[in-house]
Amino acid sequence: MANKWSKLKNDLSVERVEAIDNQVAIELAEMPLNKIRNARHLTQKQVAQELSINQAAVSKIENQTDMHIKTLGRFIEAMGGKLELVATFPEGKVKISELARV
């Protein structure tokens, strides 16, 4: 049986717990679409119904490496989110406003 994180971390050093928490934060900050969908406890069929497409089309979208921003935005919205596009420069980050109109 799996142990709870709260129980396991009591046996680890503070440094190790911080390192694990940092790695988890990194992995949660960058996820493929299917992992986001799974984390939101949604099936491909549920997302397909929200988008008025079939389950096979959801699978295709999740496996694409190149798609229209509008498609990605609709997919994220079907999962209950909102897509924001941010450009990162040495001076800082800038949110791309045109995406709000997609």
N, C-alpha and C positions, 0 to 999 in steps of 0.2 A: 504494500500500500504506500502511496506517496505521502511524504511528510509535508506539513504546512511550512511555508517560507518563514512565518513568524517563529516557529519552533527551531528550524534549522539555523537561522541567523544568530540565535543566542550562542551557538557553538563557534561562531566565526569572529575574527578580529574586526574591529571597527573599520580598518583600512580595507579589508576584504569585502565587507558589506557595502562600503562606498563604491568600490570598484565594480561590484556586481550591479548595484543600482545605476551607476553611470552607463554600463553596457546595456542594461535594459532600456534606459532612456534613449540611447542611440538607436537601438533596434526598433523601438516604438516610433521614433521620429521618421523612420524611413522604412516603408513597407510596400510590398506589391499589392495590387488591387484585391486579389483573392484573399490575402491575409487580413486586409482591412475588413473585407466582407465577413470573413469568419470571426474576427474579433467583435464585430457588431452583431454576431449571432444571426446572420442572414444567409439564406440559401441562394443559389443561382436562380432558382425558380421564383423566389420572392422578388429579387431585383428585376428579373425579366418581367414579371407582372407589373411592377411599378413603372417600367420603361415601355410597356406595351410591345415587347419583343419576345422571342422564344429563348429558352434556356441555352440553346446552342450558341446564340448570338452573344449572350453574356459570357460564356466560356471563351468565345473568340476575342471579345474585348479584353478580358482578363489576361489573355496570352499575347496580346499585341504589344509591340515595343514602339510603335509609331501610330498615333491617332490624332484626330482633330481635337483641339481644346474643348470645343463644344460637346463632343462625345464624352470626353473625360468629365466635364462639368456635370452633364446630365447623369452620368453613372454615380458620381459622388453624391449628387442631390438625391438620387434614388436610395442611397444608403443613409440619408438623413443629414448629410454634410453640405458644406459649401466649399467650392474650389477657389483658392486664392493663389495667384501667380506672383512670385517675388523674384526680382532680379537682385543678385548679390554683386556688389562692387567693392573694391578696396575701401572706399569711403563709407560704405554702409549698404543697407538694403532698401529697395524701392518696390512697393506693391504696384503691379501693373493694373491700372484702373479699367482698361478696356474689357477685361474679363468680367467685370460686374455687369456688362451688357449682354453677355452670352446667354 
